[in-house]
């Protein structure tokens, strides 16, 4: 176990993982999420996920393999046909139950000090869009997006070349980083930790609207 960075994280407390719910344990995608979560735990960080199968269960199992904790945010719908739901094999240390899918997504974004986003489907895409939008809105005091996998290069290049992003909102291109290894995830988080150390603790005071939940 590599504990060389343990204790270096003071402002970064937890990392939310997003990705494909249908990723199978024998797939490279699942193994990547497992190893990232393990590295996070080995460095003293809590792993947060949506409580389902695939990348979410890989996050919990990886956190435990690294000697750490996992928290899940879930909800139990009655009428959603295409929602994976809670995975009984995703045995997290803490479960937070929300009323609906949107509230669950917002809780996942609230709990993480940063986000690691793997390959996934429409659910992952919606989570990525919300995380990216919040990072742009709170630019300078935002939670960073770590996009895992080299396939993200083509996706981001396509978005930038076809949408009004680079010209109108260039700051939105500065809130994410594309990486392809667990060590690169840790290095990116350490960079963010160093940035936060230079930022006053009270630069954004808590409000009744819980706006501070989406800041660093």
N, C-alpha and C positions, 0 to 999 in steps of 0.2 A: 504494500500500500504506500502510495506517495503522499506523504503529509507535509511536503516542503512548503506548501503555500498556506497550510492551516494556520489560522490566526491573522492572516493578512487581510481578511475580509471583515470590515467593521460596518460599513454602510450597506453593502450588498449582503442580504440575508438569505434569500430564496430565489430560485429560478424556475419559471413556468415552462414546461415542455408542451409543444403542440405538434401534431402529426397524424398520420394515417391510422385510423382505428382498426383497419383490417390487416395491418402488418403482422406477419406470422413469425413466431419465435425463431424459425430457421432462416429468416431472410436477412440480408445485409442491412436493410433499413432498421429492423428491430434491434439487431446487434449494435448498430451505431448509436441508437437512442439509449440502449442499456449501458454502453461504455461511457457515453457522455454523462448520464445520471450517476454512474459509479464515480467518475472523476469529480463531479460536483460534490458528492457526499464526502469523498476523501479529502476535499478541501474545505470541509466544514459548512457546506451550503445545503439548505433544505431543497428538496425537489418537489415541485407542485405539478399536478396533472389533473385531467378531467375524470379519472376514476374508471375509465372504460378499458377495453382491450387494446391490442396493438402497441403503438408508441406509448400510450398512457401506462399500460401494465409494465412495459419495458422500463419506464421511468421509475416506477415504484420498486421493481425488482433490482434495478441498477443501484438505486439509492441504498437499499438494504445491503447489497453486495459490497458497497463502499463504506458500510458502517454508519450510515446516516438515516435521516428520516424523510418520509414522504407524506405530503398532505394532498388530499383530493377534494375537488369541488364537484358535486353531482346534483342531479335532480331526477325525479321519478315521474316521467310523463305518462299520460293516459292515451293521448291521441296522436302521437308522432310515430309515423310508420317507418321512417328511415333513420332512426337514432339508435346507436349501439347500446346505450344504457350502461348501468354499472356492471363491471366485470367482477364476478365473485372471486376470481383469482387475483384481482388487484387489491392486495391486502395492505392498505396504507395505514400509517400510524394515526391519522386524523382524517375525518370526513366532515365536510361542510355541505349541508344540503340546501340548495336554493329552490325557488319556486318555479323557475322556467329556464329555458335554454339561454335567453339573453342575460338573465341574472347570473347564471353559471359562468358564462363567458366573461362577464365583467368581474366576477370574483376571481377567476383565474388571472386576469390582467392586474387586478388589485394585489393579489398575494405575491406575485413575482417581482423581484427587484430588477429583473431582466428576463428576456424571453429567448428560448431556442426553438426555432421553427423548422421542422423536418418536412420531407415530402408528404403530401396528403391529398385529400379530396376537397369537396366543397366546404366542409366544416373547417378544415385547416385554412382554406382560402379566406373564409369570413373572419377567422381569428387573426390571421395575418393582416388583413385589411384594417381591422379595428386597432390592432397594436401599432401599425404604421401610422394611421391617422392620429392617434393619441401622441405618438412620438413627435410628429410634425407640429401639432398644436402646442405642445409643451417644450418645444425645441430649446435646448440649453439646460433644461431640468428634466429631461425625458428619460424614460427607461429604454435601454438599447435593445435592438433586435439583432439576434445572431441567427443568420440563415444558414442552415447546415446542409452542405452538399454543393458540388460544383454546378449542378443543373440550375441553381439560382442565378448564375451569371446571365444565361440566355433569357431567363424569365424577366429579370430586372432590366436588361438591355431592351427587350421588346416593349415593356411597359413605358420606359423612358422615351423610346423613339416614336411611340404611337399615341401617348397621352400627354396632356399639358402639365407635365411635372417639372422637368429640368428648367424650362423657361420661366414658369410662374412660381414654382415652389422649390427652389434649389436646396433649401435646408432639408427637405425630405430625403435627399440622397445621402445625407450625412448621419443618419440615425441608425443605419444598419451596417453589418459587416458579414461577408460571406466567408465561411470557414469549412474545413473538411476533416477536422480531427478533434478529439476530445481536448488535447493539449491547447489547441488554438482557441477553443471555447474558454478555457481557464485564463489564457493570456488576454483575451478580449475583456473578460470580466475584471481582471486585475487592472487593465487600462482604465476601465470605468471607475473602479474603486479609487484609483489615483486622482481621477478627475473630481470625484465626489469629495475627496479630502480637501480640495481647494474651494469647495462650495460651502457657504455658511449653512448650518443646520436649519436655521429658521427662515430661510429665504422664501419659503411658502408656508404660511401658518395654516393649520387645519381649519376647515370651514364646515358649516352645517351640511353642506352638500357633499361632503366627503371627497372634494376635489383632490385633496392631497394624496388620495389613494393611487393616483395615476402619475405621480411625480416621483423623483428619485427619493 
